[in-house]
Amino acid sequence: MNKLSGEPDASRLGNPSFVWRFGQWRRLQKIQSYVDIPGAQILDLGCGVGEYVRAMSDLNGNCIGIDLEIKRLNVAQNREEGSDRDNGRSVDFVAAASERLPLKADRFDLVLLNEVIEHVDDDFLTLNEVARVLRIGGHCVLFAPNRGYPFETHGIWWRGKYIFGNIPFVNWFPTRLRNRLVPHARVYGHRGFENLVDKRLFEIVEHTYVFPGFDNIFVRSRLIGRLLRKLCYSLEATYFKRLGISHLLVLRRIDRKDAL
């Protein structure tokens, strides 16, 4: 999304996963429940510093990471060069916008967008590009902010100043007010998120929700961290999953003829 005057890059582009913790591991398990990673051609779109790229390469995936931010790609490349991976898998990192991918069509088995779609300039065009580079039968896995989650995790703008942190109840405000406070990141309701999907290009395999890893809380108190995980992860099997931090949307690329 377009940068605001004085806006930190983290608010506009999102904070990538700088370290691999339980929350990241759990999301990877979710991905693996839909896609076989070993041997797959994988694109991590909005890869940040490359944590998921390295994790999937360690599982014998053939991975490319794309991001708009050069500094993050440099960190990703440096970490990859220091990797002790011994399975022969190499990783490529490319700087590009999600709406104009410098990649051939029908190339990938999996495209991952982990908390990325809310930051791109054009979310609909981004998904069309994803469809172009996916093989028929390939999958796109998206994690994206859920409007039902009680906290806005991207911070807010208040009286001309950016306030970082998890701000309660902002996403429950009327849309116009919420977007004035958070002009730098989208948030999606259930129907609105599905409306992004061109049904001529994708079949919706799964649309559910996930709660966070509570990793920071776990570091401060293992007991409270365990209790939060147990409680919230049990809610993922109920209607109250709609209070989760993120949508989990799994799409399968289809032939246009199949959609007719």
Secondary structure, DSSP 8 states (H G I E B T S, - for coil): ----TT--HHHHH-----S--HHHHHHHHHHHTTS--TT-EEEEET-TTSHHHHHHHHTT-EEEEEES-HHHHHHHHHHHHT----S----EEEE--TTS--S-SS-EEEEEEES-TTTSS-HHHHHHHHHHHEEEEEEEEEEEEBTTSSEETT-EEETTEEE-S-EETGGGS-HHHHHHH-TTS--B-HHHHHHTS-TTTEEEEEEEEE----HHHHHH-HHHHHHHHHHHHHHTTSGGGGGSSEEEEEEEE--HHHH-
